[in-house]
Amino acid sequence: MNKKTKIVVLTENDPNYMQVIQEAGKILREGGLVAFPTETVYGIGANALDEEAIKKIYLAKGRPSDNPLIMHISDLNTLDKYVNDINEKSKQLIAQFWPGPLTLIFHKKNSVPDIITGGLETVAVRMPKHPIAYDIIRSAGVPIAAPSANISGKPSPTRGRHVIEDLDGRVDMIIDGGKATHGLESTVLDMTGTIPSILRPGSVTRSMIESVIGEVSYDNHLEDVTQVPKSPGMKYKHYAPKAPIKIVVGSDDRVTDYINSQSTINQSQGLKVGIISPIHRVDFMQGDVVLSIGSIDRPEEIASNLFKILRKFDEVNVDIIYSVDFQGEELNIAIMNRLIKAAGHEIITV
C-alpha cells in the first residue's frame, strides 16, 4: 500500500481540535481509514456499515478476514439498531461501565454486515471513553469498526509513534493523541448465554463485573485456536515482537537464576538477550537489554507498559526475550493472557 497519510498530533486543548475531529469524521463517513487513540490501545477505524471500508481495515492490517471486529458507538440510543436482546444485565453493565473499556457481545441484527462478525450471528460493541475516540465517532455519525491500529500479529500500539511505524502509508489519517491509558484492549463479555462469559480479560475485571450483575465465567476455550472465535483476539497469535519470548514461572530466586543462566548460554552463542522484569528484580538480571515493566504491586502500571516494552525489544533488535510471570488474580490474568499469546505459549516452570 502506498497511501498518503495525514499525521496530526492532537490534544483536547488544541484550538483546532474540533476541526481535526470533523475532518476525521468525514474521512470515516466517506469510507476512509483513521487511526486514533482510545483509552485501551490505538484503533484503526472504518465505517462499520460500509463493507468496502471494512475490507480496507483487513488489507491495511494484514488481518485474517474471519477474525471479528468490535463495533464502536457514541450514542446509546443507536444500540438497538444493531443488536437484539439487550437484557437487564446488559443494561446494568452499560450504566456502570459505558463509556469505558468493556465490550459486550449481543445477537446482531441484519443491519450489521457479516464482514464485521466473521460470519457469526453475534456482534461485539463498546462505547470508548477517550474523548478523541468518542468525539470522532460522534462526528462520523455512523458506528465505527476499530481493531487495534497495528500490523496483525504485532504488539498492540499504545503510543502514536507505534501507529505511525506500522500504518503510515496504509491509512488516510493518524491522530497522535499521546499515551493510551490502560494499555490493554477492552474486556470482552459475551452476554448471549445463560451466564455471561469473559472471552478476553481486560481492565474491567471479573470481580468488577460480578459486583454489578452477579456470576460471570471465563470462557473455557479462551486459548483454544481450534474454536471459531466469538471475540477479536481469540483465534490468532497476537502481540508478538520479532524475537521469541519465553515466560519463566517460579519463585523470584529460581526465575532469576534460570534466566541469568540461559542468558549466559545465549550470549555465548552470539545472541542478544532481552529480559522483562518487575522493577524490584531489574538489578539482579543479567541480559543485554533488561527492561522494567513496573511494580508488581501496581498491575495497572504493568498492563500499561506491556506492549510498549514488547515494541522496544524490536527497536533494539534482541534475538531472544525472557519474561518473569505475573500470576495472580484480576488484572494479572489479562496481563498473562496477552503475554502468553505473545510467547506462543512458551512457558518454562522452574
MOPEBEL-V269200 format. One record per backbone hydrogen bond with DSSP energy under -1.0 kcal/mol. NH is the residue of the N-H (numbers start at 1). CO is the residue of the C=O. Records with the same first field share a line. If there is no record, write none. Layout:
NH = CO / CO
This chain:
3 = 169
6 = 172
8 = 174
10 = 176
14 = 11
17 = 14
20 = 16
21 = 17
22 = 18
23 = 19
24 = 20
25 = 21
26 = 22
27 = 23
28 = 24
29 = 25
30 = 26
31 = 28
32 = 27
34 = 45
35 = 173
36 = 43
42 = 157
43 = 36
44 = 147
45 = 34
46 = 145
48 = 143
50 = 47
54 = 50
55 = 51
56 = 52
57 = 53
58 = 54
59 = 55
60 = 56
61 = 57
62 = 58
63 = 58
67 = 64
69 = 116
71 = 124
72 = 144
73 = 126
78 = 75
79 = 76
81 = 78
82 = 79
83 = 79
84 = 107
87 = 85
91 = 87
92 = 88
93 = 89
94 = 90
95 = 91
96 = 92
97 = 93
98 = 94
100 = 127
102 = 100
103 = 187
104 = 125
105 = 189
106 = 123
108 = 121
109 = 82
112 = 109
116 = 113
119 = 114
120 = 117
123 = 106
125 = 104
126 = 71
134 = 130
135 = 131
136 = 132
137 = 133
138 = 134
139 = 135
140 = 136
141 = 137
144 = 72
145 = 46
146 = 70
149 = 42
150 = 148
152 = 61
154 = 151
163 = 159
164 = 160
165 = 161
166 = 162
167 = 163
168 = 164
170 = 167
171 = 167
172 = 33
173 = 33
174 = 6
175 = 35
176 = 8
180 = 158
182 = 39
183 = 40
187 = 101
188 = 200
189 = 103
190 = 197
191 = 105
197 = 190
198 = 217
199 = 188
200 = 188
205 = 203
209 = 205
210 = 206
211 = 207
212 = 209
213 = 209
214 = 210
217 = 196
219 = 198
222 = 219
224 = 221
227 = 224
234 = 231
239 = 154
240 = 153
246 = 321
247 = 346
248 = 323
249 = 348
255 = 251
256 = 252
257 = 253
258 = 254
259 = 255
260 = 256
261 = 257
262 = 258
263 = 259
264 = 260
265 = 261
266 = 262
267 = 263
268 = 264
270 = 267
271 = 266
274 = 320
275 = 289
276 = 322
277 = 291
279 = 294
281 = 278
284 = 281
285 = 282
288 = 273
289 = 273
291 = 275
293 = 277
298 = 295
301 = 298
302 = 298
303 = 299
304 = 300
305 = 301
306 = 302
309 = 305
310 = 306
311 = 307
312 = 308
313 = 309
315 = 311
316 = 312
318 = 313
319 = 272
320 = 272
321 = 244
322 = 274
323 = 246
324 = 276
332 = 329
333 = 330
335 = 331
336 = 332
337 = 333
338 = 334
339 = 335
340 = 336
341 = 337
342 = 338
343 = 339
344 = 341
345 = 340
347 = 345
348 = 247
350 = 249
